Amino acid sequence: MKTVNIGIIGGGLMGREAASAFGRWFALNDFPVKAELKAVCDLNENVLSWYKNVPTVEQLTTDYKELLANPAIDVVYVAVPHNLHLELYLDVLSAGKDLLAEKPFGIDLEAAVAIKEAAEKSGRFVRCSSEFPFLPGVQRVISEVNSGNLGKIIEIKAGFLHASDMDFNKPVNWKRQTKYCGEIGVMGDLGMHVLHVPLRLGWKPELVFAQLQKIVTERPDGKGGIVPCDTWNNATLSTQVTIEDEAVPMTLETKRLAPGETNTWYIEVYGTQGGVKYSTKDTKALWLFKMGKEQFWQRTDLGFAGVPFPTITGGIFETGFPDCFMQMLAAYIAEREGVLNGRFGCATPDEAVESHKVFAAALQSAKTKSVVNIASYETQPA
Ligand SMILES: NC(=O)c1ccc[n+]([C@@H]2O[C@H](COP(=O)([O-])OP(=O)(O)OC[C@H]3O[C@@H](n4cnc5c(N)ncnc54)[C@H](O)[C@@H]3O)[C@@H](O)[C@H]2O)c1
């Protein structure tokens, strides 16, 4: 069986998640390609030393150029702060490697466009991380929409909500500082996750009115001091999409201060004949709206059977974050090998750029307190 050799640059939270998924690749049933983590780069030696536990890893380095010079590596997953995306992603492509990029695919629209153009020029296989669509519940939302059962679609709501920043004593990190995270703040952190499914369904926001909030403006630095925390914490975007020649409202929320919410990703689609909703808050539950003499929401408990890439896990067992992350990696490798076979694929460079247009227009909307035409960002990066 063919083996694809993987390198990781940035071995922190997401680097370890990827290592864990590649480490149990054998759990995928009848998957035609093996993927093995061979090399890891991180600036921090303590972070690197964790990877000594991973038996397939042959190269550990603090210099990503050493990893890129390794001829054995086919694909590089890069999970570093947003201010480094552009430089590192371009270097991966110049080294002739394929790229699984972390979101938001550059610190701003200009960087995202530059990465997309470099990807096209290089001919390398490039995708952007966004794992939630691979959950069975989200797959069902997509198939319900595509089935036409909902009738005329009249409203869409999607969001990604965190509450950990409700703890005002939580020390600052790079995700709360504009110079590392980007001016788009929480939208850059959570927005690709929220827009991936709508964009894939053809719902491209045309207009946006953005309410952006800076709620916590300073935080402990973890060393006894207080430092600025200057990113947008919460973003509520009222957007408009066109579906079958009708203007339809689509609300997108990305929030770091959403009381009680721990990594809650959700989508709700309402139509004249039916509706569908799914949230990771209740990970098994798919909700379908039915019209009859009475109107009602029907709950179905979904199990593992609905993942795009079957594994050894029993069909009634529930899925979680590590599972959808592994499914996303399987989709990346399958599409790269030409065996996606109609299944859901990872976010494309085009989709990442489209998400950045929404974020750039949202910044403009918040600044001018007005509705912004997102199409104007086709030609004028912010
Ligand atoms: N897909 C998801 O669900 C998800 C979740 C969280 C974060 N992310 C994204 O993943 C990326 C990383 O986030 P994280 O939470 O893993 O951050 P993290 O801070 O936990 O890890 C980043 C790592 O990059 C290393 N690093 C920094 N500069 C480097 C360099 N020049 N060379 C090599 N290593 C370097 C750091 O030492 C650190 O260990 C970001 O783009 C973030 O938006 C995605």
The ligand as a Gaussian input file, in Angstrom:
#p B3LYP/6-31G(d) Opt

LIG

0 1
 N       -8.710000      23.415000      13.210000
 C       -8.947000      23.771000      14.464000
 O       -9.938000      23.365000      15.077000
 C       -8.001000      24.669000      15.181000
 C       -8.048000      24.809000      16.565000
 C       -7.100000      25.646000      17.178000
 C       -6.179000      26.320000      16.414000
 N       -6.179000      26.182000      15.062000
 C       -5.204000      26.891000      14.193000
 O       -3.969000      26.168000      14.266000
 C       -2.876000      27.075000      14.203000
 C       -2.041000      26.884000      15.456000
 O       -2.858000      27.021000      16.603000
 P       -2.545000      26.210000      17.942000
 O       -3.759000      26.354000      18.803000
 O       -2.051000      24.858000      17.631000
 O       -1.365000      27.113000      18.532000
 P       -0.271000      26.732000      19.624000
 O        0.205000      28.036000      20.170000
 O       -0.781000      25.688000      20.562000
 O        0.881000      26.051000      18.736000
 C        1.636000      26.762000      17.816000
 C        3.034000      26.180000      17.829000
 O        3.784000      26.776000      16.774000
 C        5.123000      26.863000      17.224000
 N        5.848000      27.820000      16.369000
 C        5.758000      29.158000      16.354000
 N        6.586000      29.666000      15.420000
 C        7.183000      28.611000      14.822000
 C        8.146000      28.486000      13.781000
 N        8.663000      29.553000      13.166000
 N        8.570000      27.248000      13.443000
 C        8.083000      26.162000      14.063000
 N        7.166000      26.217000      15.060000
 C        6.729000      27.433000      15.435000
 C        4.992000      27.305000      18.672000
 O        6.173000      27.042000      19.414000
 C        3.793000      26.465000      19.128000
 O        4.186000      25.255000      19.747000
 C       -3.499000      28.454000      14.041000
 O       -3.557000      28.778000      12.683000
 C       -4.883000      28.302000      14.614000
 O       -5.824000      29.226000      14.099000
 C       -7.058000      25.355000      14.427000

